[in-house]
Amino acid sequence: MKKLYHGSTLNIERIDLTKSRPNKDFGQGFYLSADHRQAWRMGEFKALTEGGTAVMNTYLFDECLMTSGDLKVLTFDGYTREWAEFIFLNRNNKTIEPAHDYDIVYGPIANDRVGLQISKYDAGDITLEQLLENLKYMKGVTFQYYFGTERAISKLQKI
């Protein structure tokens, strides 16, 4: 079992996907990190921008489910063309329907520095190839887990 963390300003006893924000990296869903420090920083950022106090929510997850076939899973090992296109698909989704049907997505976070490069691409200032080349040199790549369905959420055990 792997520990996953979700930094917030709330102690989340029951995950409600309808309260998740749309147009995030992998779509509207519940995001977690295996990196305790990264999740804590997200909780601190939320507290700073939205008020409240940072809270760490910790869950256990059986990573064997990522390859068991029980869930529909998409994995990105790094900043690739496919990852960038998937980010654009989700961030630019103008409908209330999800842009994909994956239960879980695992891949790099498009943090502020990455977001700047994505904005340059969206504005037409750089090509997709230049975007990916620029991302190659980013330091401290952090990965995130997206849980986007009730089926996926049911596999998390709060501790």
VEXFIBA-929696 format. One record per residue: residue number from 1; y, z negated, x negated of N, C-alpha, C, CB in turn. Coordinates in steps of 0.02 Angstrom, whole numbers, plus 50000, padded with zeros to 5 digits. Each point is the difference from the previous one (the first is absolute). Glycine has a CB too. Example, Ala and Ser with C-alpha at 12.3 -4.5 7.8 and 13.67 -1.06 7.14 Angstrom:
+-----+-------+-------+-------+-------+-------+-------+-------+-------+-------+-------+-------+-------+
: seq :  n_c2 :  n_c3 :  n_c1 : ca_c2 : ca_c3 : ca_c1 :  c_c2 :  c_c3 :  c_c1 : cb_c2 : cb_c3 : cb_c1 :
+-----+-------+-------+-------+-------+-------+-------+-------+-------+-------+-------+-------+-------+
:   1 : 49716 : 49610 : 49340 : 50059 : 50000 : 50045 : 50060 : 50000 : 49955 : 49941 : 49938 : 50095 :
:   2 : 50112 : 50098 : 49923 : 50059 : 49997 : 49958 : 50055 : 49963 : 50039 : 49968 : 50108 : 49941 :
+-----+-------+-------+-------+-------+-------+-------+-------+-------+-------+-------+-------+-------+
END
This chain:
+-----+-------+-------+-------+-------+-------+-------+-------+-------+-------+-------+-------+-------+
: seq :  n_c2 :  n_c3 :  n_c1 : ca_c2 : ca_c3 : ca_c1 :  c_c2 :  c_c3 :  c_c1 : cb_c2 : cb_c3 : cb_c1 :
+-----+-------+-------+-------+-------+-------+-------+-------+-------+-------+-------+-------+-------+
:   1 : 49941 : 50000 : 49957 : 50059 : 50000 : 50043 : 50062 : 50000 : 49955 : 49938 : 49939 : 50093 :
:   2 : 50110 : 50102 : 49926 : 50062 : 50006 : 49962 : 50056 : 49966 : 50039 : 49961 : 50109 : 49947 :
:   3 : 50083 : 49856 : 50017 : 50059 : 49971 : 50032 : 50055 : 50052 : 50002 : 49969 : 49884 : 49959 :
:   4 : 50061 : 50123 : 50101 : 50057 : 50044 : 50010 : 50057 : 49958 : 50028 : 49926 : 50101 : 50018 :
:   5 : 50135 : 49917 : 49964 : 50059 : 49961 : 50017 : 50051 : 50040 : 50039 : 49981 : 49932 : 49897 :
:   6 : 50053 : 50033 : 50149 : 50054 : 50031 : 50038 : 50059 : 49952 : 50000 : 49918 : 50064 : 50073 :
:   7 : 50135 : 49955 : 49890 : 50060 : 49959 : 49998 : 50042 : 50013 : 50062 : 49999 : 50002 : 49875 :
:   8 : 50026 : 49945 : 50155 : 50038 : 50005 : 50063 : 50046 : 49940 : 50006 : 49906 : 50065 : 50055 :
:   9 : 50125 : 49930 : 50003 : 50037 : 49939 : 50017 : 49963 : 49964 : 50057 : 50110 : 50051 : 49963 :
:  10 : 49832 : 49974 : 50054 : 49960 : 49972 : 50055 : 49931 : 49983 : 49976 : 50066 : 50067 : 50082 :
:  11 : 49906 : 49879 : 49946 : 49929 : 49984 : 49991 : 49964 : 50041 : 50053 : 50021 : 49880 : 49953 :
:  12 : 49943 : 50170 : 50027 : 49969 : 50047 : 50047 : 49929 : 49978 : 50016 : 50071 : 50094 : 49955 :
:  13 : 49920 : 49877 : 50104 : 49934 : 49978 : 50022 : 49961 : 50059 : 50030 : 50045 : 49884 : 50021 :
:  14 : 49989 : 50159 : 50015 : 49969 : 50058 : 50031 : 50042 : 50061 : 49983 : 49951 : 49930 : 50094 :
:  15 : 50019 : 50119 : 49874 : 50036 : 50061 : 49980 : 50010 : 50044 : 50062 : 49951 : 49995 : 49883 :
:  16 : 50111 : 50023 : 50130 : 50018 : 50042 : 50056 : 50031 : 50064 : 49973 : 50020 : 49900 : 50076 :
:  17 : 49941 : 50154 : 49925 : 50023 : 50063 : 49971 : 50061 : 50029 : 50035 : 49883 : 50022 : 49968 :
:  18 : 50129 : 49959 : 50095 : 50058 : 50026 : 50036 : 50065 : 49972 : 49971 : 49930 : 50012 : 50104 :
:  19 : 50066 : 49933 : 49858 : 50060 : 49971 : 49970 : 50015 : 50030 : 49931 : 49977 : 49895 : 50063 :
:  20 : 49978 : 50148 : 49914 : 50011 : 50033 : 49935 : 50051 : 50055 : 50007 : 49882 : 49973 : 49966 :
:  21 : 50156 : 50037 : 49981 : 50052 : 50052 : 50001 : 49969 : 50070 : 49992 : 50083 : 49917 : 49953 :
:  22 : 49944 : 50132 : 50082 : 49976 : 50069 : 49991 : 50030 : 50030 : 49937 : 49989 : 50013 : 50125 :
:  23 : 49986 : 50045 : 49857 : 50027 : 50041 : 49945 : 49996 : 49966 : 49932 : 50075 : 50052 : 50083 :
:  24 : 49875 : 49907 : 49906 : 49988 : 49971 : 49935 : 49957 : 50049 : 49959 : 50008 : 49880 : 50047 :
:  25 : 49978 : 50103 : 49891 : 49964 : 50044 : 49954 : 49937 : 50032 : 50032 : 50043 : 49931 : 49906 :
:  26 : 49915 : 50027 : 50123 : 49937 : 50025 : 50028 : 50000 : 49997 : 50076 : 49942 : 49963 : 49896 :
:  27 : 50116 : 50024 : 50134 : 50006 : 49998 : 50072 : 50011 : 49929 : 50025 : 49927 : 50100 : 50007 :
:  28 : 50075 : 49893 : 50059 : 50009 : 49935 : 50031 : 49935 : 49962 : 49995 : 50088 : 50045 : 50079 :
:  29 : 49914 : 49899 : 49886 : 49939 : 49961 : 49990 : 50015 : 49935 : 49965 : 49933 : 50104 : 49997 :
:  30 : 50015 : 49861 : 49983 : 50005 : 49936 : 49966 : 49985 : 50012 : 49926 : 49965 : 49935 : 50104 :
:  31 : 50083 : 50047 : 49853 : 49995 : 50013 : 49928 : 49985 : 49937 : 49961 : 50081 : 50095 : 50014 :
:  32 : 49873 : 49912 : 49938 : 49981 : 49944 : 49958 : 49997 : 50022 : 49928 : 49935 : 49948 : 50094 :
:  33 : 50064 : 50003 : 49861 : 49995 : 50014 : 49928 : 49949 : 49952 : 49970 : 50119 : 50041 : 49995 :
:  34 : 49846 : 49983 : 49954 : 49956 : 49956 : 49962 : 50040 : 49963 : 49947 : 49903 : 50077 : 50020 :
:  35 : 50160 : 49942 : 49971 : 50045 : 49969 : 49951 : 50041 : 49946 : 50035 : 50005 : 50108 : 49932 :
:  36 : 49977 : 49829 : 50055 : 50033 : 49944 : 50032 : 50076 : 50001 : 49988 : 49895 : 49933 : 49986 :
:  37 : 50125 : 50081 : 49952 : 50071 : 50000 : 49981 : 50039 : 50055 : 50039 : 49969 : 49956 : 49885 :
:  38 : 50002 : 50103 : 50121 : 50033 : 50054 : 50036 : 50009 : 49981 : 50074 : 49950 : 50085 : 49920 :
:  39 : 49998 : 49887 : 50110 : 50005 : 49980 : 50070 : 50052 : 49945 : 50010 : 49879 : 50031 : 50016 :
:  40 : 50123 : 49921 : 49936 : 50049 : 49946 : 50005 : 50071 : 50028 : 49996 : 49917 : 49921 : 49947 :
:  41 : 50093 : 50128 : 50008 : 50067 : 50031 : 49994 : 50020 : 50034 : 50065 : 49981 : 50016 : 49877 :
:  42 : 49971 : 50014 : 50158 : 50014 : 50031 : 50064 : 50021 : 49947 : 50051 : 49918 : 50093 : 49975 :
:  43 : 50048 : 49851 : 50025 : 50019 : 49945 : 50045 : 50070 : 49974 : 49984 : 49880 : 49968 : 50010 :
:  44 : 50136 : 50026 : 49926 : 50067 : 49978 : 49980 : 50053 : 50051 : 50021 : 49950 : 49937 : 49904 :
:  45 : 50034 : 50127 : 50089 : 50046 : 50053 : 50020 : 50013 : 49997 : 50075 : 49960 : 50073 : 49905 :
:  46 : 49987 : 49918 : 50135 : 50009 : 49994 : 50072 : 50042 : 49939 : 50018 : 49889 : 50056 : 50017 :
:  47 : 50099 : 49889 : 49949 : 50039 : 49939 : 50013 : 50074 : 50012 : 49985 : 49899 : 49929 : 49974 :
:  48 : 50114 : 50105 : 49971 : 50068 : 50015 : 49980 : 50035 : 50047 : 50049 : 49966 : 49983 : 49881 :
:  49 : 49999 : 50069 : 50142 : 50031 : 50050 : 50042 : 49998 : 49984 : 50075 : 49968 : 50082 : 49914 :
:  50 : 49982 : 49878 : 50107 : 49992 : 49987 : 50071 : 50010 : 49927 : 50018 : 49922 : 50095 : 50005 :
:  51 : 50084 : 49862 : 49944 : 50006 : 49929 : 50012 : 49932 : 49966 : 50002 : 50104 : 50021 : 50063 :
:  52 : 49896 : 49915 : 49929 : 49938 : 49962 : 50000 : 49977 : 49982 : 49930 : 49969 : 50058 : 50106 :
:  53 : 49969 : 49922 : 49890 : 49970 : 49978 : 49938 : 49937 : 50042 : 49986 : 50045 : 49882 : 50016 :
:  54 : 49944 : 50134 : 49921 : 49942 : 50040 : 49982 : 49935 : 49961 : 50015 : 50067 : 50059 : 49911 :
:  55 : 49885 : 49977 : 50115 : 49934 : 49972 : 50017 : 49947 : 50047 : 49973 : 50045 : 49941 : 50104 :
:  56 : 49902 : 50032 : 49866 : 49945 : 50041 : 49976 : 49942 : 49994 : 50048 : 50037 : 49984 : 49880 :
:  57 : 49941 : 50073 : 50146 : 49941 : 50003 : 50042 : 49943 : 50028 : 49957 : 50069 : 50016 : 50108 :
:  58 : 49875 : 49950 : 49891 : 49944 : 50019 : 49957 : 49939 : 50016 : 50043 : 50045 : 49929 : 49906 :
:  59 : 49922 : 50125 : 50076 : 49942 : 50024 : 50038 : 49943 : 50016 : 49953 : 50075 : 50046 : 50090 :
:  60 : 49864 : 49948 : 49935 : 49941 : 50024 : 49963 : 49979 : 50066 : 50031 : 49963 : 49881 : 49972 :
:  61 : 50016 : 50164 : 49983 : 49978 : 50066 : 50022 : 49941 : 50022 : 49958 : 50117 : 50030 : 50037 :
:  62 : 49831 : 49993 : 49995 : 49940 : 50025 : 49966 : 50013 : 50072 : 49979 : 49924 : 49923 : 50066 :
:  63 : 50090 : 50088 : 49869 : 50017 : 50067 : 49976 : 49942 : 50049 : 50005 : 50080 : 49946 : 49923 :
:  64 : 49860 : 50030 : 50088 : 49944 : 50046 : 50011 : 50012 : 50043 : 50062 : 49922 : 49917 : 49946 :
:  65 : 50119 : 50059 : 50100 : 50016 : 50037 : 50060 : 50041 : 50063 : 49985 : 49997 : 49893 : 50064 :
:  66 : 50033 : 50109 : 49876 : 50040 : 50059 : 49980 : 49956 : 50062 : 49990 : 50084 : 49923 : 49946 :
:  67 : 49852 : 50065 : 50039 : 49955 : 50056 : 49986 : 49937 : 50000 : 50044 : 50041 : 49998 : 49884 :
:  68 : 49956 : 49957 : 50164 : 49939 : 49993 : 50041 : 49992 : 50054 : 50053 : 50007 : 49879 : 49980 :
:  69 : 50049 : 50153 : 50037 : 49997 : 50049 : 50054 : 50014 : 49970 : 50069 : 49919 : 50064 : 49932 :
:  70 : 50087 : 49870 : 50072 : 50015 : 49967 : 50064 : 50072 : 50012 : 50022 : 49915 : 49913 : 49972 :
:  71 : 50129 : 50096 : 49978 : 50071 : 50011 : 50014 : 50021 : 50066 : 49969 : 50022 : 49876 : 50004 :
:  72 : 50028 : 50155 : 50026 : 50027 : 50062 : 49972 : 50053 : 49979 : 49948 : 49978 : 50068 : 50108 :
:  73 : 50009 : 49947 : 49828 : 50041 : 49976 : 49945 : 50026 : 50058 : 49959 : 49935 : 49893 : 49998 :
:  74 : 50128 : 50103 : 49982 : 50030 : 50049 : 49955 : 50026 : 49961 : 49939 : 50032 : 50079 : 50096 :
:  75 : 49951 : 49946 : 49844 : 50020 : 49966 : 49938 : 50038 : 50049 : 49956 : 49901 : 49923 : 50008 :
:  76 : 50155 : 50053 : 49965 : 50039 : 50037 : 49950 : 49997 : 49959 : 49936 : 50077 : 50054 : 50088 :
:  77 : 49900 : 49976 : 49858 : 49994 : 49964 : 49936 : 50065 : 49998 : 49961 : 49881 : 50034 : 49997 :
:  78 : 50168 : 50005 : 50024 : 50064 : 50002 : 49964 : 50049 : 50046 : 50037 : 49942 : 49977 : 49891 :
:  79 : 50113 : 50037 : 50074 : 50051 : 50044 : 50028 : 49976 : 50072 : 49993 : 50093 : 49918 : 49972 :
:  80 : 49884 : 50110 : 50083 : 49974 : 50069 : 50001 : 50039 : 50040 : 50052 : 49885 : 49961 : 49962 :
:  81 : 50105 : 50104 : 50036 : 50029 : 50043 : 50051 : 49978 : 49978 : 50070 : 50003 : 50097 : 49918 :
:  82 : 49932 : 49888 : 50089 : 49973 : 49980 : 50065 : 50032 : 49934 : 50024 : 49891 : 50058 : 49972 :
:  83 : 50118 : 49895 : 49981 : 50032 : 49937 : 50017 : 50071 : 50012 : 50024 : 49930 : 49940 : 49915 :
:  84 : 50109 : 50101 : 50048 : 50070 : 50014 : 50018 : 50003 : 50034 : 50069 : 50030 : 50011 : 49878 :
:  85 : 49927 : 50037 : 50134 : 50000 : 50034 : 50065 : 49983 : 49953 : 50057 : 49968 : 50106 : 49942 :
:  86 : 49986 : 49847 : 50044 : 49981 : 49951 : 50051 : 50058 : 49952 : 50014 : 49880 : 50008 : 49962 :
:  87 : 50155 : 49971 : 49986 : 50060 : 49957 : 50009 : 50051 : 50037 : 50043 : 49980 : 49944 : 49887 :
:  88 : 50034 : 50119 : 50097 : 50050 : 50039 : 50039 : 49977 : 50007 : 50072 : 50033 : 50063 : 49896 :
:  89 : 49903 : 49950 : 50115 : 49973 : 50006 : 50067 : 50015 : 49938 : 50042 : 49910 : 50076 : 49956 :
:  90 : 50078 : 49866 : 50015 : 50008 : 49937 : 50037 : 50073 : 49980 : 50006 : 49889 : 49965 : 49960 :
:  91 : 50150 : 50042 : 49987 : 50070 : 49981 : 50003 : 50040 : 50044 : 50047 : 49991 : 49957 : 49884 :
:  92 : 49988 : 50104 : 50125 : 50036 : 50048 : 50042 : 49969 : 50011 : 50069 : 50037 : 50055 : 49896 :
:  93 : 49916 : 49903 : 50122 : 49967 : 50006 : 50065 : 50050 : 49982 : 50055 : 49887 : 49972 : 49949 :
:  94 : 50128 : 50076 : 50093 : 50051 : 49990 : 50053 : 49969 : 49980 : 50068 : 50072 : 50083 : 49941 :
:  95 : 49862 : 49908 : 50061 : 49967 : 49984 : 50062 : 49978 : 49927 : 49999 : 49961 : 50119 : 50014 :
:  96 : 50019 : 49856 : 50045 : 49973 : 49932 : 50003 : 49926 : 49999 : 49981 : 50085 : 49971 : 50089 :
:  97 : 49885 : 50087 : 49907 : 49929 : 50006 : 49981 : 49994 : 49997 : 49924 : 49975 : 50068 : 50103 :
:  98 : 49973 : 49900 : 49871 : 49990 : 50000 : 49927 : 49991 : 50071 : 49974 : 49947 : 49885 : 50007 :
:  99 : 50074 : 50126 : 49931 : 49994 : 50066 : 49969 : 49929 : 50012 : 49973 : 50122 : 49995 : 49970 :
: 100 : 49836 : 49954 : 50031 : 49931 : 50006 : 49976 : 49956 : 49951 : 50037 : 50040 : 50037 : 49886 :
: 101 : 49894 : 49968 : 50102 : 49954 : 49956 : 50036 : 49958 : 49956 : 49953 : 49996 : 50084 : 50091 :
: 102 : 50030 : 49900 : 49850 : 49964 : 49957 : 49954 : 50006 : 49927 : 50021 : 50020 : 50082 : 49907 :
: 103 : 49925 : 49881 : 50085 : 50001 : 49928 : 50012 : 50036 : 49964 : 49943 : 49892 : 50009 : 50065 :
: 104 : 50091 : 50012 : 49874 : 50028 : 49969 : 49940 : 50023 : 50054 : 49952 : 49926 : 49898 : 50013 :
: 105 : 50132 : 50092 : 49956 : 50024 : 50044 : 49946 : 50017 : 49955 : 49941 : 50045 : 50089 : 50082 :
: 106 : 49934 : 49932 : 49859 : 50014 : 49962 : 49939 : 50033 : 50047 : 49950 : 49901 : 49923 : 50020 :
: 107 : 50155 : 50056 : 49953 : 50034 : 50042 : 49951 : 50064 : 49967 : 49976 : 49952 : 50101 : 50054 :
: 108 : 50084 : 49934 : 49901 : 50062 : 49972 : 49971 : 50054 : 49989 : 50052 : 49972 : 50057 : 49894 :
: 109 : 50067 : 49891 : 50092 : 50059 : 49986 : 50041 : 50056 : 50047 : 49979 : 49966 : 49878 : 50015 :
: 110 : 50070 : 50147 : 50033 : 50061 : 50039 : 49985 : 50058 : 49949 : 50001 : 49954 : 50110 : 50052 :
: 111 : 50055 : 49855 : 49891 : 50052 : 49948 : 49996 : 50069 : 50033 : 49995 : 49918 : 49922 : 49944 :
: 112 : 50134 : 50038 : 50042 : 50068 : 50026 : 49999 : 50009 : 50056 : 49949 : 50040 : 49888 : 50035 :
: 113 : 49932 : 50103 : 49905 : 50007 : 50053 : 49949 : 49964 : 50063 : 50022 : 50008 : 49912 : 49910 :
: 114 : 49934 : 50080 : 50118 : 49963 : 50058 : 50026 : 50037 : 50029 : 50059 : 49890 : 49952 : 49961 :
: 115 : 50137 : 50005 : 50082 : 50038 : 50022 : 50058 : 50060 : 50043 : 49981 : 49964 : 49898 : 50059 :
: 116 : 50068 : 50085 : 49886 : 50056 : 50040 : 49975 : 49977 : 50071 : 49983 : 50055 : 49896 : 49955 :
: 117 : 49888 : 50109 : 50012 : 49974 : 50066 : 49983 : 49980 : 50039 : 50064 : 49959 : 49954 : 49889 :
: 118 : 50013 : 50011 : 50159 : 49981 : 50032 : 50063 : 50063 : 50025 : 50036 : 49898 : 49926 : 50010 :
: 119 : 50155 : 50034 : 49989 : 50064 : 50021 : 50031 : 50027 : 50063 : 49966 : 50025 : 49881 : 50030 :
: 120 : 49970 : 50122 : 49904 : 50022 : 50060 : 49964 : 49960 : 50061 : 50022 : 50034 : 49929 : 49901 :
: 121 : 49901 : 50062 : 50108 : 49958 : 50055 : 50023 : 50019 : 50020 : 50072 : 49906 : 49960 : 49925 :
: 122 : 50102 : 49990 : 50118 : 50019 : 50014 : 50070 : 50066 : 50037 : 50005 : 49938 : 49897 : 50035 :
: 123 : 50109 : 50087 : 49920 : 50066 : 50032 : 49999 : 49998 : 50070 : 49969 : 50052 : 49887 : 49994 :
: 124 : 49890 : 50131 : 49976 : 49994 : 50066 : 49969 : 50028 : 50001 : 49929 : 50007 : 50050 : 50112 :
: 125 : 50007 : 49891 : 49859 : 50027 : 49997 : 49932 : 49947 : 50010 : 49947 : 50088 : 49924 : 50042 :
: 126 : 49849 : 50060 : 49975 : 49945 : 50011 : 49953 : 49941 : 50030 : 50039 : 50038 : 49904 : 49925 :
: 127 : 49917 : 50128 : 50039 : 49940 : 50029 : 50031 : 49946 : 49947 : 50004 : 50029 : 50115 : 49956 :
: 128 : 49918 : 49900 : 50080 : 49944 : 49954 : 50004 : 49970 : 49989 : 49930 : 49976 : 50037 : 50119 :
: 129 : 50020 : 50017 : 49842 : 49973 : 49994 : 49932 : 50044 : 49954 : 49957 : 49952 : 50116 : 50010 :
: 130 : 50115 : 49889 : 49997 : 50045 : 49956 : 49963 : 49992 : 49927 : 50024 : 50081 : 50096 : 49984 :
: 131 : 49911 : 49895 : 50081 : 49989 : 49933 : 50027 : 49939 : 49969 : 49968 : 50053 : 50034 : 50109 :
: 132 : 49891 : 50002 : 49891 : 49938 : 49973 : 49973 : 50006 : 49988 : 49925 : 49936 : 50060 : 50089 :
: 133 : 50099 : 49984 : 49875 : 50011 : 49991 : 49928 : 50041 : 49936 : 49988 : 49995 : 50126 : 49982 :
: 134 : 50057 : 49864 : 50057 : 50042 : 49940 : 49993 : 49960 : 49936 : 50015 : 50101 : 50068 : 50032 :
: 135 : 49854 : 49936 : 50016 : 49960 : 49941 : 50019 : 49949 : 49982 : 49946 : 50016 : 50030 : 50120 :
: 136 : 49963 : 50019 : 49841 : 49952 : 49988 : 49947 : 50023 : 49946 : 49952 : 49963 : 50118 : 50009 :
: 137 : 50102 : 49877 : 49982 : 50028 : 49954 : 49951 : 50022 : 49933 : 50029 : 50035 : 50099 : 49936 :
: 138 : 49951 : 49891 : 50127 : 50017 : 49936 : 50031 : 49955 : 49945 : 49972 : 50039 : 50059 : 50106 :
: 139 : 49990 : 49885 : 49879 : 49962 : 49943 : 49974 : 49986 : 49951 : 50056 : 50052 : 50014 : 49885 :
: 140 : 49893 : 49950 : 50109 : 49985 : 49947 : 50047 : 49981 : 50025 : 50069 : 50077 : 49929 : 49937 :
: 141 : 49881 : 50122 : 50066 : 49977 : 50026 : 50065 : 49962 : 49945 : 50036 : 49994 : 50119 : 49954 :
: 142 : 50025 : 49867 : 50107 : 49967 : 49951 : 50042 : 49967 : 50035 : 50058 : 50083 : 49910 : 49966 :
: 143 : 49856 : 50070 : 50049 : 49962 : 50031 : 50054 : 50004 : 49957 : 50063 : 49923 : 50054 : 49917 :
: 144 : 50069 : 49979 : 50140 : 50003 : 49966 : 50064 : 49941 : 50021 : 50043 : 50125 : 49994 : 49993 :
: 145 : 49857 : 49961 : 50052 : 49949 : 50013 : 50051 : 50036 : 50006 : 50067 : 49909 : 49938 : 49934 :
: 146 : 50076 : 50114 : 50102 : 50027 : 50010 : 50068 : 49941 : 49991 : 50048 : 50092 : 50080 : 49960 :
: 147 : 49916 : 49876 : 50088 : 49951 : 49991 : 50054 : 50034 : 50024 : 50063 : 49941 : 49901 : 49943 :
: 148 : 50037 : 50155 : 50085 : 50036 : 50032 : 50054 : 49967 : 50000 : 50068 : 50046 : 50068 : 49914 :
: 149 : 49894 : 49902 : 50091 : 49965 : 49999 : 50064 : 49974 : 49929 : 50014 : 49967 : 50122 : 49987 :
: 150 : 50020 : 49864 : 50075 : 49972 : 49936 : 50019 : 49932 : 49990 : 49966 : 50061 : 50004 : 50111 :
: 151 : 49902 : 50051 : 49882 : 49935 : 49998 : 49967 : 50007 : 49976 : 49928 : 49959 : 50093 : 50074 :
: 152 : 50091 : 49933 : 49891 : 50012 : 49979 : 49931 : 50023 : 49927 : 49997 : 50029 : 50118 : 49969 :
: 153 : 50018 : 49864 : 50075 : 50027 : 49932 : 50002 : 49944 : 49950 : 50011 : 50109 : 50044 : 50045 :
: 154 : 49841 : 49974 : 49995 : 49946 : 49953 : 50016 : 49959 : 49983 : 49938 : 49995 : 50046 : 50115 :
: 155 : 50012 : 49991 : 49832 : 49963 : 49988 : 49938 : 50036 : 49951 : 49953 : 49951 : 50114 : 50011 :
: 156 : 50109 : 49865 : 50008 : 50038 : 49952 : 49960 : 49986 : 49929 : 50025 : 50090 : 50086 : 49977 :
: 157 : 49899 : 49869 : 49976 : 49988 : 49929 : 50018 : 50057 : 49959 : 49970 : 49873 : 50017 : 50004 :
: 158 : 50167 : 49953 : 50038 : 50057 : 49959 : 49976 : 49973 : 49936 : 49968 : 50077 : 50047 : 50090 :
: 159 : 49952 : 49937 : 49852 : 49981 : 49936 : 49968 : 50062 : 49959 : 49987 : 49899 : 50054 : 49947 :
+-----+-------+-------+-------+-------+-------+-------+-------+-------+-------+-------+-------+-------+
END
